Amino acid sequence: MIIALIGAVIFALIYLFGRPKKPRQGRRTPPRGDASGSGERIEPTFGDPDGAAHDGDALDPLEPGMQEELDRLGSEIAAQRAENAADKKPMPGMRPEQPIERIVTLFVAARPGELIPGPDLVVAAEKAGLTFGDMGIFHRLVDGKRDAGPIFSMANMVKPGNFDMRHIDELQSPGVSFFMALPGPLPALDAWDAMLPTAQRLAELLGGNVLDEERNALGRQRVAHLRDELRAWDRKQERGQIRLR
């Protein structure tokens, strides 16, 4: 769409700036029996009224402003084509097409009355081993199998949940949500054992608190209960999933 729009602008510019200053009307086809006596159709021509050709005639040079605009648009087209080519590659954290049976969630919230600056979130996410990717959020990927989908992901608490890196300096967030969608590339219990320490590490870096799915303080009893649920869930799943090393 962008390339088509740029192309339309180029043709418009060529029409406005590149056409002759005083275009002349073409000659009409003489009627049969005209003095030419040929009786053949003569195609309309543009230029001199007498139809004389001028050897060595050249197109008028483009005006400086027109040339600069074409150069700029040409650069934009090249950049857009490169971007489109890059888009053909799967984004980090892209989940394979498969039904989601369960989602397990944790939150890392700022202290009451405080907000977390966007740049601090990005730095902490990278320190915690997360990768920015699909859907504009962060993901933990399987080492050596980055195309297997995310083990878990981290989104912004503020709707729509993504991180706009173009305006990350303006972001002030109350916190983030961690979630893992099951089934995933790892057994559920392994995924949980990767997500919980990451959430705890992020809370430590940002001075926040880890909360459960109901946004209550995450205690040992809730952690133990979740581990039992996920262990039972794994027993029902097919074997052969990638194991976290």
Sine and cosine of phi, psi and omega as CSV:
sin_phi,cos_phi,sin_psi,cos_psi,sin_omega,cos_omega
0.00,0.00,-0.70,0.72,-0.02,-1.00
-0.92,0.40,-0.66,0.75,0.00,-1.00
-0.90,0.43,-0.65,0.76,0.02,-1.00
-0.89,0.45,-0.65,0.76,0.01,-1.00
-0.91,0.42,-0.68,0.74,0.02,-1.00
-0.89,0.45,-0.65,0.76,0.03,-1.00
-0.88,0.47,-0.65,0.76,0.02,-1.00
-0.90,0.44,-0.62,0.78,0.03,-1.00
-0.90,0.43,-0.65,0.76,0.01,-1.00
-0.88,0.48,-0.73,0.68,0.00,-1.00
-0.90,0.44,-0.59,0.81,0.03,-1.00
-0.91,0.42,-0.66,0.75,0.02,-1.00
-0.91,0.42,-0.66,0.75,0.02,-1.00
-0.89,0.46,-0.66,0.76,-0.01,-1.00
-0.91,0.43,-0.66,0.75,-0.08,-1.00
-0.97,0.23,-0.65,0.76,-0.14,-0.99
-0.96,-0.27,-0.41,0.91,-0.12,-0.99
-0.99,-0.11,-0.16,0.99,-0.02,-1.00
-0.97,0.23,0.33,-0.94,0.03,-1.00
-0.86,0.50,0.48,-0.88,-0.05,-1.00
-0.90,0.43,-0.63,0.78,-0.04,-1.00
-0.74,-0.67,0.99,0.16,0.00,-1.00
-0.90,0.43,0.61,-0.79,-0.02,-1.00
-0.95,-0.31,0.42,-0.91,0.01,-1.00
-0.97,0.25,0.52,-0.85,0.03,-1.00
-0.97,0.24,0.36,-0.93,0.04,-1.00
-0.97,0.25,0.60,-0.80,0.07,-1.00
-0.99,0.15,0.37,-0.93,0.03,-1.00
-0.95,0.31,0.82,-0.57,0.01,-1.00
-0.88,0.47,0.57,-0.82,0.05,-1.00
-0.93,0.37,0.38,-0.92,0.03,-1.00
-0.86,0.51,0.61,-0.80,-0.02,-1.00
1.00,0.09,0.15,0.99,0.03,-1.00
-0.93,0.37,0.16,-0.99,-0.05,-1.00
-0.86,0.51,-0.36,0.93,-0.01,-1.00
-0.90,0.43,-0.54,0.84,0.07,-1.00
0.95,0.30,0.02,1.00,-0.07,-1.00
-0.99,0.11,-0.52,0.85,-0.04,-1.00
0.95,0.31,0.03,1.00,-0.01,-1.00
-1.00,-0.05,0.46,-0.89,0.02,-1.00
-0.95,0.33,0.75,-0.66,0.07,-1.00
-0.95,-0.31,0.87,-0.49,-0.05,-1.00
-0.93,0.38,0.55,-0.84,0.07,-1.00
-0.86,0.50,0.62,-0.78,0.03,-1.00
-0.83,-0.56,0.39,-0.92,-0.01,-1.00
-0.88,-0.47,0.54,-0.84,0.04,-1.00
0.81,-0.58,-0.76,-0.65,-0.03,-1.00
-0.91,0.41,0.59,-0.80,0.04,-1.00
-0.87,0.49,-0.52,0.85,-0.03,-1.00
-1.00,0.07,0.02,1.00,0.06,-1.00
0.96,0.27,0.14,0.99,-0.02,-1.00
-0.95,0.31,0.70,-0.71,0.05,-1.00
-1.00,0.06,0.55,-0.84,0.01,-1.00
-0.90,-0.44,0.94,-0.35,0.03,-1.00
-0.91,0.41,0.63,-0.77,0.07,-1.00
1.00,0.08,-0.03,1.00,0.05,-1.00
-0.89,0.46,0.62,-0.79,0.01,-1.00
-0.79,-0.62,0.39,-0.92,0.07,-1.00
-0.91,0.41,0.53,-0.85,0.07,-1.00
-0.88,0.47,0.68,-0.73,0.03,-1.00
-0.88,0.47,0.55,-0.83,0.02,-1.00
-0.92,0.40,0.59,-0.81,0.07,-1.00
-0.91,0.42,0.50,-0.86,-0.06,-1.00
-0.80,0.59,-0.68,0.73,-0.01,-1.00
-0.89,0.45,-0.61,0.79,0.03,-1.00
-0.91,0.43,-0.70,0.72,-0.02,-1.00
-0.90,0.44,-0.66,0.75,0.02,-1.00
-0.89,0.45,-0.65,0.76,-0.01,-1.00
-0.92,0.40,-0.65,0.76,0.03,-1.00
-0.91,0.42,-0.65,0.76,0.04,-1.00
-0.88,0.48,-0.67,0.74,-0.02,-1.00
-0.91,0.42,-0.71,0.70,-0.01,-1.00
-0.91,0.41,-0.59,0.81,0.06,-1.00
-0.87,0.49,-0.64,0.77,0.04,-1.00
-0.91,0.42,-0.63,0.78,0.01,-1.00
-0.91,0.40,-0.63,0.78,0.03,-1.00
-0.90,0.44,-0.70,0.72,0.00,-1.00
-0.88,0.47,-0.67,0.74,0.01,-1.00
-0.91,0.41,-0.64,0.77,0.00,-1.00
-0.92,0.40,-0.64,0.77,0.02,-1.00
-0.90,0.43,-0.64,0.77,0.03,-1.00
-0.90,0.44,-0.63,0.77,0.02,-1.00
-0.91,0.41,-0.66,0.75,0.02,-1.00
-0.90,0.44,-0.63,0.78,0.03,-1.00
-0.90,0.43,-0.63,0.78,0.00,-1.00
-0.93,0.37,-0.53,0.85,-0.03,-1.00
-0.92,0.40,-0.30,0.95,0.01,-1.00
-0.94,0.33,-0.34,0.94,0.04,-1.00
-0.99,0.14,0.63,-0.78,0.01,-1.00
-0.90,0.44,0.66,-0.75,0.03,-1.00
-0.96,0.28,0.56,-0.83,0.08,-1.00
-0.84,0.54,0.72,-0.69,0.02,-1.00
1.00,0.02,0.08,1.00,0.02,-1.00
-0.94,0.33,0.81,-0.58,-0.07,-1.00
-0.99,0.10,0.70,-0.71,0.09,-1.00
-0.88,0.48,0.44,-0.90,0.00,-1.00
-0.96,0.30,0.97,-0.26,0.06,-1.00
-0.37,-0.93,0.49,-0.87,-0.03,-1.00
-0.89,0.46,0.56,-0.83,0.08,-1.00
-0.98,-0.18,0.84,-0.54,-0.05,-1.00
-0.99,-0.13,-0.44,0.90,-0.02,-1.00
-0.36,-0.93,0.52,-0.85,0.10,-1.00
-0.81,-0.59,0.77,-0.63,0.03,-1.00
-0.94,-0.33,0.76,-0.65,-0.17,-0.99
-0.81,-0.59,0.59,-0.81,0.18,-0.98
-0.72,-0.70,0.35,-0.94,0.06,-1.00
-0.79,-0.61,0.55,-0.83,0.22,-0.98
-0.88,-0.48,0.92,-0.38,-0.09,-1.00
-0.94,-0.35,0.53,-0.85,0.09,-1.00
-0.92,0.38,0.31,-0.95,0.06,-1.00
-0.89,0.45,0.47,-0.88,-0.02,-1.00
-0.79,0.61,0.75,-0.67,0.01,-1.00
0.99,0.13,0.05,1.00,-0.02,-1.00
-0.87,-0.49,0.30,-0.95,0.09,-1.00
-0.77,-0.64,0.42,-0.91,-0.01,-1.00
-0.98,-0.21,0.84,-0.54,0.04,-1.00
-0.90,0.43,0.58,-0.81,-0.01,-1.00
-0.82,0.57,-0.74,0.67,0.01,-1.00
-0.86,0.50,-0.57,0.82,0.04,-1.00
-0.91,0.41,-0.61,0.79,0.04,-1.00
-0.89,0.46,-0.70,0.71,-0.03,-1.00
-0.90,0.44,-0.72,0.70,0.00,-1.00
-0.89,0.46,-0.70,0.71,-0.01,-1.00
-0.90,0.43,-0.64,0.77,0.02,-1.00
-0.88,0.48,-0.68,0.73,0.01,-1.00
-0.92,0.39,-0.63,0.78,0.03,-1.00
-0.91,0.41,-0.49,0.87,0.00,-1.00
-1.00,0.10,0.05,1.00,0.08,-1.00
1.00,0.06,0.39,0.92,0.01,-1.00
-0.99,-0.12,0.44,-0.90,-0.03,-1.00
-0.86,-0.51,0.75,-0.66,0.05,-1.00
-0.97,0.24,0.69,-0.72,-0.05,-1.00
-0.22,-0.98,-0.76,-0.65,-0.15,-0.99
-0.80,0.59,0.63,-0.78,0.01,-1.00
0.94,0.35,0.14,0.99,0.01,-1.00
0.95,0.30,0.48,0.88,0.03,-1.00
-0.78,-0.62,-0.01,-1.00,-0.04,-1.00
-0.98,-0.21,0.48,-0.88,-0.06,-1.00
-0.65,-0.76,0.48,-0.88,0.25,-0.97
-0.98,-0.20,0.84,-0.55,-0.07,-1.00
-0.96,-0.30,0.33,-0.94,0.04,-1.00
-0.98,0.19,0.80,-0.59,0.01,-1.00
-0.85,0.52,0.80,-0.61,0.03,-1.00
0.99,0.15,-0.13,0.99,0.01,-1.00
-0.66,-0.75,0.86,0.52,-0.09,-1.00
-0.92,0.39,-0.32,0.95,0.01,-1.00
-1.00,0.00,0.08,1.00,-0.02,-1.00
-0.99,0.16,-0.09,1.00,-0.04,-1.00
0.98,-0.18,0.22,-0.97,-0.06,-1.00
-0.98,0.21,0.61,-0.79,0.18,-0.98
-0.93,0.37,-0.71,0.70,0.13,-0.99
-0.39,-0.92,0.17,-0.99,-0.07,-1.00
-0.71,-0.71,0.27,-0.96,0.02,-1.00
-0.76,-0.65,0.85,-0.53,-0.01,-1.00
-0.88,-0.47,0.26,-0.96,0.04,-1.00
-0.98,0.21,0.62,-0.78,0.07,-1.00
-0.92,0.39,-0.44,0.90,-0.03,-1.00
-0.99,0.16,0.78,-0.63,0.04,-1.00
-0.87,0.49,0.59,-0.80,0.13,0.99
-1.00,0.08,0.13,0.99,0.10,-1.00
0.98,-0.21,-0.22,0.97,-0.02,-1.00
-1.00,-0.02,0.11,-0.99,0.04,-1.00
-0.91,-0.42,0.92,-0.40,0.01,-1.00
-1.00,0.06,0.98,-0.19,-0.09,-1.00
-0.92,0.39,-0.33,0.94,0.03,-1.00
-0.94,0.34,-0.43,0.90,-0.04,-1.00
-0.79,-0.61,0.50,0.87,-0.08,-1.00
-0.90,0.44,-0.48,0.88,0.01,-1.00
-0.91,0.41,-0.37,0.93,-0.04,-1.00
-1.00,-0.02,-0.18,0.98,-0.09,-1.00
-0.96,0.28,0.73,-0.68,0.16,-0.99
-0.75,-0.66,0.96,-0.30,-0.15,-0.99
-0.93,-0.37,0.59,-0.81,0.10,-1.00
-0.97,0.25,-0.20,0.98,0.02,-1.00
0.39,-0.92,-0.16,-0.99,-0.04,-1.00
-0.72,-0.70,0.33,-0.94,0.07,-1.00
-0.89,-0.45,0.72,-0.70,0.12,-0.99
-0.98,-0.21,0.68,-0.73,0.04,-1.00
-0.52,-0.85,0.59,-0.80,0.11,-0.99
-0.84,-0.55,0.74,-0.68,-0.01,-1.00
-0.99,-0.15,0.77,-0.63,-0.03,-1.00
-0.93,-0.36,0.64,-0.77,0.00,1.00
-0.97,0.26,0.44,-0.90,0.01,-1.00
-0.78,-0.62,-0.24,-0.97,-0.03,-1.00
-0.96,0.28,-0.24,0.97,0.03,-1.00
-0.83,-0.56,0.35,-0.94,0.18,-0.98
-0.83,0.56,0.50,-0.87,-0.12,-0.99
-0.85,0.53,-0.67,0.74,-0.04,-1.00
-0.92,0.39,-0.62,0.79,0.06,-1.00
-0.90,0.44,-0.66,0.76,0.01,-1.00
-0.90,0.45,-0.67,0.74,0.04,-1.00
-0.89,0.46,-0.66,0.75,-0.01,-1.00
-0.93,0.36,-0.23,0.97,0.13,-0.99
-1.00,-0.05,-0.60,0.80,-0.08,-1.00
-0.96,0.28,-0.68,0.73,-0.06,-1.00
-0.87,0.49,-0.76,0.65,0.02,-1.00
-0.89,0.46,-0.53,0.85,0.03,-1.00
-0.92,0.39,-0.69,0.73,0.05,-1.00
-0.89,0.45,-0.66,0.76,0.02,-1.00
-0.91,0.42,-0.62,0.78,0.03,-1.00
-0.91,0.42,-0.67,0.74,0.00,-1.00
-0.90,0.43,-0.66,0.75,0.03,-1.00
-0.88,0.47,-0.62,0.79,0.03,-1.00
-0.91,0.42,-0.68,0.73,-0.02,-1.00
-0.93,0.37,-0.55,0.84,-0.09,-1.00
-0.98,-0.18,-0.08,1.00,-0.03,-1.00
0.94,0.33,0.53,0.85,-0.03,-1.00
-0.96,-0.27,-0.22,-0.98,-0.03,-1.00
-0.79,-0.61,0.60,-0.80,0.06,-1.00
-1.00,0.02,0.78,-0.62,-0.02,-1.00
-0.86,-0.52,0.42,-0.91,0.05,-1.00
-0.99,0.13,-0.15,-0.99,-0.09,-1.00
-0.91,0.41,-0.34,0.94,0.05,-1.00
-0.99,-0.14,0.17,0.99,0.03,-1.00
0.90,0.44,0.57,0.82,0.18,-0.98
-0.97,-0.23,0.36,-0.93,0.03,-1.00
-0.83,0.55,0.75,-0.66,-0.05,-1.00
-0.98,0.21,0.91,-0.41,0.00,-1.00
-0.97,-0.26,0.13,-0.99,-0.04,-1.00
-0.90,0.44,-0.61,0.79,-0.03,-1.00
-0.89,0.45,-0.66,0.75,0.01,-1.00
-0.92,0.38,-0.63,0.78,0.03,-1.00
-0.88,0.47,-0.71,0.70,-0.01,-1.00
-0.89,0.45,-0.65,0.76,0.00,-1.00
-0.90,0.43,-0.67,0.74,0.02,-1.00
-0.90,0.43,-0.64,0.77,0.01,-1.00
-0.89,0.46,-0.65,0.76,0.02,-1.00
-0.90,0.44,-0.67,0.74,0.01,-1.00
-0.89,0.46,-0.68,0.73,-0.05,-1.00
-0.95,0.30,-0.55,0.84,0.07,-1.00
-0.90,0.44,-0.67,0.74,0.03,-1.00
-0.92,0.40,-0.60,0.80,0.01,-1.00
-0.90,0.43,-0.65,0.76,0.00,-1.00
-0.89,0.46,-0.56,0.83,-0.03,-1.00
-0.89,0.45,-0.43,0.90,-0.04,-1.00
-1.00,0.04,-0.14,0.99,-0.08,-1.00
-1.00,-0.08,0.34,-0.94,0.04,-1.00
-0.93,0.38,0.52,-0.85,0.05,-1.00
-0.99,0.14,0.08,-1.00,0.04,-1.00
0.99,-0.12,0.15,0.99,0.06,-1.00
-0.97,0.23,0.31,-0.95,0.01,-1.00
-0.94,0.35,0.73,-0.68,0.01,-1.00
-0.99,-0.11,0.68,-0.74,0.03,-1.00
-0.97,0.25,0.79,-0.61,-0.02,-1.00
-1.00,-0.09,0.00,0.00,0.00,0.00
